[in-house]
Amino acid sequence: MPTQPAAVKKEVPARPGRPRPEGSATAPRWHEPLVEGVIRASALTAIVGLFLIFVFIGKEALPLITSPAANQEASLGRIFATQDGHYSWQPVSTVPKYSMAPLFVGTLKMTFVAVLFAIPLALGAALFTSEFAPDWIKEFIKPVIELLAGIPSVVLGFFALMVMASYVQDAFGIVYRLNTITAGMALGLAVIPIVYTMADDALTAVPKSYREASVAMGASPWQTAWRVVFPAALPGILAACVLGFGRAIGETMIVLMASGNAAIMSWDLAKPARSLSATIAAELGEVVVGSAHYHVLFLIGISLFVFTFILNLFAHWFVSRLQKRILGTA
Amino acid sequence: MIGIFFVCLTGLCCLLIVLLTAVVLGNIAYFGWGLLSLKFLLTAPSQGMTEGGIFPAIFGTFFLVLLMTLAVMPLGVMTAIYLNEYASKKSALVRWVRLAIGNLAGVPAIVFGLFGLGFFIEFVGRGIDKFFFAGHLAFGQPAIIWASLTLALLTLPTVVVATEEALRAIPPAHREVAYALGATRLQMVRRVVLPQAVGGILTGGILAVSRGAGEVAPILFTGAAYFLPYLPKKLNDQFMELGYHIYVMATQSPDVEKTKPILYSTVFVLLALTFGLNFTAIWVRSRIRRRLRLTK
């Protein structure tokens, strides 16, 4: 950076060859457009990044449609429908089978357990801290939730595998040590902070006048919270649930470590399960680059990407509705 | 009456979350404390991971997040400056950028891993090899540079959001004064806005490092290795990393009972690292928020 005086005039000898223009407080600042250009360009990083993710993962999934060799081994029909009457995911057997159905089922049932465990807890806690709790409890809960949010997912996976699994197995009397319930509950621990934080934001954004009006009409604190504040914040709460759901679907390390990773076509919560994300994590390391298996794993990746992308758009839309509702009627 | 019951129920939810957090952290602190010593932190693993320390994993983690920070901080801060200082609030581009940042934050970590492999290694790395190394394998393979760039993209939203919060906390009057004195926009940003936003930018950086140090899925295929006899020195070396170390030791160890104490202590170190960073960030941020409340 040239050491020109900024805003304050000082006695600066004009440099030869670069006369100061009349009427300007400073010397010509040739680098400003350049720096501003760089700032503008880097603002595009996020958009370009998303675009590149889509293109480069999609590109590796595309040969399943375009390349005859990959298509013969794993056509889209085989991926989504049955193969010899069974839905099986056996990519490294002598006759590789690539039905994604068991993985879908595994992902959905673990997500279901996680959401069922996390969303009521998180919403209840958010309602409590925003409506009923005295300030000192609020000041205590928020850092605790941030702590929970700060636990890396590999640590939660480790905890589920080493500690939770045995307790859950005993509590539910399950045959398999690693099962859907263990993985789902550990997953829930990762979902709670997201849902709590967003729901709390939505609830506290509801104007005070709503509560005052409700109390003035003789409503109890619970009636005010449940019948007035909660419905007013509903779009934001829905957004919180949608984002929690998205996190549960895409989360990898927890389910990879705690679910048992058996690709079975069963809705039984007591059995192990294998999720889409864990399949990528477990298999991509050993796969031959360019093989049909490799392309199928990228197909799973692009599906996860597109699905969470849509969920995010939904959440965004909900939040903007909340803002409109509250700004429009407050 | 029924209302009080429900109020208690929501309180119970709170209590349960606190208890769950305490159990997870307490368990790890209790079992992880035992083996912790300077020797554990400063020696390499030996005897097939059943003895020795975790120095290479700690070193690799630091190296990784250092490179990541170098990549993500300029981009994230400049994005936030653009959004808050340059663009008009209602422009379509601003809405698109914000939408993209929100979406980027929701992309599953494993998808970033796939992207790192498909884009950085197979496309950029192979491209570099072709043009600069005459086809010899140098960058077209898993390496610390690719892992850190992948993490940089993953942590970009964290940095942008934290920086923007800090920029918003600066009173508009400060900007107006700078303009009134004849400052150009860039001078205003450099001399007025940035010095005041340092705390927020720091918060963003710390949170990004804490997040990046804990993520394992994105580095599975982009450079992390289970065991290396040497420390990474060049940008295209592979590396050991704490989170990955935990994952492999927990799932693929030949002797689970023997590695368990080491495993617990490794988890403890990773947690201490991320929490230390998070606490610093929370502290810095609370100071900024206090100032924001004062200026309003």
Contacts between the chains, C-beta under 8 A, distances in Angstrom:
chain1	res1	chain2	res2	distance
A	6	B	183	6.2
A	6	B	187	4.9
A	6	B	190	8.0
A	6	B	191	5.5
A	7	B	178	6.7
A	7	B	181	4.1
A	7	B	182	5.5
A	7	B	183	4.5
A	7	B	187	6.5
A	7	B	191	7.5
A	8	B	181	7.3
A	25	B	182	4.3
A	26	B	182	7.8
A	26	B	184	7.8
A	29	B	184	6.4
A	29	B	186	7.4
A	29	B	187	8.0
A	32	B	184	6.1
A	32	B	185	7.9
A	32	B	186	4.8
A	35	B	186	5.8
A	36	B	86	7.2
A	36	B	185	7.5
A	36	B	186	6.4
A	38	B	78	6.9
A	39	B	78	4.7
A	39	B	81	5.8
A	39	B	82	5.1
A	39	B	86	6.5
A	40	B	82	6.0
A	40	B	86	7.0
A	42	B	74	7.1
A	42	B	75	4.9
A	42	B	78	4.0
A	42	B	79	5.7
A	42	B	82	7.2
A	43	B	78	6.9
A	43	B	79	4.8
A	43	B	82	3.7
A	43	B	83	6.7
A	43	B	86	8.0
A	43	B	87	7.5
A	43	B	93	7.8
A	43	B	97	5.6
A	44	B	97	7.3
A	45	B	75	5.0
A	45	B	79	6.2
A	45	B	156	6.5
A	46	B	79	6.7
A	46	B	97	6.0
A	46	B	100	4.0
A	46	B	101	4.7
A	46	B	104	5.3
A	46	B	156	6.2
A	46	B	157	7.4
A	46	B	160	7.4
A	47	B	96	6.2
A	47	B	97	6.3
A	47	B	100	4.4
A	49	B	100	7.6
A	49	B	104	6.2
A	49	B	153	5.1
A	49	B	156	7.0
A	50	B	100	5.2
A	50	B	103	6.1
A	50	B	104	5.9
A	50	B	107	7.7
A	52	B	115	7.2
A	52	B	119	5.8
A	53	B	107	6.8
A	53	B	111	6.7
A	53	B	112	7.6
A	53	B	115	4.7
A	53	B	119	7.8
A	56	B	115	6.0
A	56	B	118	4.3
A	56	B	119	4.2
A	56	B	123	6.6
A	57	B	111	6.9
A	57	B	114	5.3
A	57	B	115	6.0
A	57	B	118	5.8
A	59	B	118	7.0
A	60	B	114	7.9
A	60	B	118	5.2
A	120	B	13	7.2
A	121	B	13	4.9
A	121	B	16	6.1
A	121	B	17	6.0
A	122	B	13	7.6
A	122	B	17	7.5
A	123	B	13	7.8
A	124	B	9	6.4
A	124	B	10	4.3
A	124	B	12	7.4
A	124	B	13	3.1
A	124	B	14	7.4
A	125	B	10	6.9
A	125	B	13	4.4
A	125	B	14	4.4
A	125	B	17	5.4
A	127	B	10	4.8
A	128	B	7	7.5
A	128	B	10	3.7
A	128	B	11	5.2
A	128	B	13	6.4
A	128	B	14	4.9
A	129	B	14	6.7
A	131	B	10	7.9
A	132	B	7	5.3
A	132	B	10	6.7
A	132	B	11	7.1
A	133	B	11	7.5
A	133	B	14	7.4
A	137	B	14	7.5
A	141	B	14	5.9
A	141	B	17	7.9
A	141	B	18	7.0
A	143	B	282	6.7
A	144	B	17	7.2
A	144	B	18	5.3
A	144	B	21	5.6
A	145	B	17	7.1
A	146	B	278	6.6
A	146	B	282	6.4
A	147	B	21	5.9
A	147	B	25	7.1
A	147	B	275	7.0
A	147	B	278	7.4
A	148	B	17	7.1
A	148	B	20	7.7
A	148	B	21	4.7
A	148	B	24	8.0
A	150	B	210	6.5
A	150	B	214	7.8
A	150	B	274	5.6
A	150	B	275	6.2
A	150	B	278	4.4
A	151	B	24	6.7
A	151	B	25	7.8
A	151	B	214	7.9
A	151	B	271	7.0
A	151	B	274	7.6
A	152	B	213	7.6
A	152	B	214	2.7
A	152	B	215	6.9
A	152	B	216	7.5
A	152	B	243	5.9
A	152	B	270	6.5
A	152	B	271	7.8
A	152	B	274	6.1
A	153	B	109	7.6
A	153	B	214	7.3
A	153	B	215	7.7
A	153	B	216	7.4
A	153	B	217	7.7
A	154	B	214	6.9
A	154	B	216	4.6
A	154	B	243	4.5
A	154	B	244	7.9
A	154	B	246	5.4
A	154	B	247	5.4
A	154	B	270	7.8
A	155	B	24	8.0
A	155	B	28	7.2
A	155	B	214	7.4
A	155	B	243	8.0
A	155	B	246	7.1
A	155	B	267	5.6
A	155	B	270	6.5
A	155	B	271	6.1
A	156	B	24	7.4
A	157	B	247	7.3
A	157	B	250	7.6
A	158	B	246	5.6
A	158	B	247	7.9
A	158	B	250	5.2
A	158	B	263	7.4
A	158	B	267	5.7
A	159	B	24	5.4
A	159	B	27	6.8
A	159	B	28	7.0
A	161	B	250	5.8
A	161	B	251	7.5
A	162	B	250	7.0
A	162	B	260	7.7
A	162	B	263	7.9
A	163	B	27	5.8
A	189	B	20	6.5
A	189	B	24	7.2
A	192	B	17	6.1
A	196	B	17	7.5
A	220	B	3	4.6
A	221	B	3	6.8
A	221	B	7	6.7
A	222	B	2	7.7
A	222	B	3	3.2
A	222	B	4	7.2
A	222	B	6	5.2
A	222	B	7	5.5
A	223	B	3	6.3
A	225	B	7	8.0
A	226	B	6	7.1
A	243	B	106	6.6
A	246	B	106	5.5
A	247	B	106	7.6
A	249	B	108	7.4
A	250	B	106	8.0
A	250	B	107	7.5
A	250	B	108	2.5
A	250	B	109	7.2
A	250	B	110	6.9
A	250	B	111	7.1
A	251	B	108	7.0
A	251	B	109	7.8
A	252	B	108	6.7
A	252	B	109	5.9
A	252	B	110	4.2
A	252	B	216	8.0
A	252	B	217	4.2
A	253	B	109	7.8
A	253	B	216	5.2
A	253	B	217	5.8
A	253	B	243	7.9
A	253	B	247	6.5
A	256	B	247	7.7
A	256	B	251	7.8
A	257	B	247	6.8
A	257	B	250	6.2
A	257	B	251	5.9
A	277	B	108	6.0
A	277	B	110	4.7
A	277	B	217	7.6
A	280	B	110	5.3
A	280	B	113	7.5
A	280	B	114	6.6
A	281	B	110	5.7
A	281	B	113	7.4
A	281	B	217	6.1
A	281	B	220	5.7
A	284	B	113	7.7
A	284	B	114	7.3
A	284	B	117	7.2
A	284	B	220	7.3
A	284	B	221	5.4
A	285	B	220	6.6
A	285	B	221	6.0
A	289	B	122	7.4
A	297	B	114	7.6
A	298	B	114	6.3
A	298	B	118	6.9
A	301	B	110	7.2
A	301	B	111	5.5
A	301	B	114	4.2
A	304	B	108	5.5
A	304	B	110	7.2
A	304	B	111	5.7
A	305	B	107	6.3
A	305	B	108	7.5
A	305	B	111	4.9
A	308	B	106	5.4
A	308	B	107	6.2
A	308	B	108	5.9
A	308	B	111	7.8
A	309	B	103	5.9
A	309	B	106	7.6
A	309	B	107	7.4
A	311	B	106	7.1
A	312	B	102	6.3
A	312	B	103	4.7
A	312	B	106	4.2
A	313	B	99	7.9
A	313	B	103	7.3
A	315	B	106	7.7
A	316	B	99	6.3
A	316	B	102	5.9
A	316	B	103	7.9
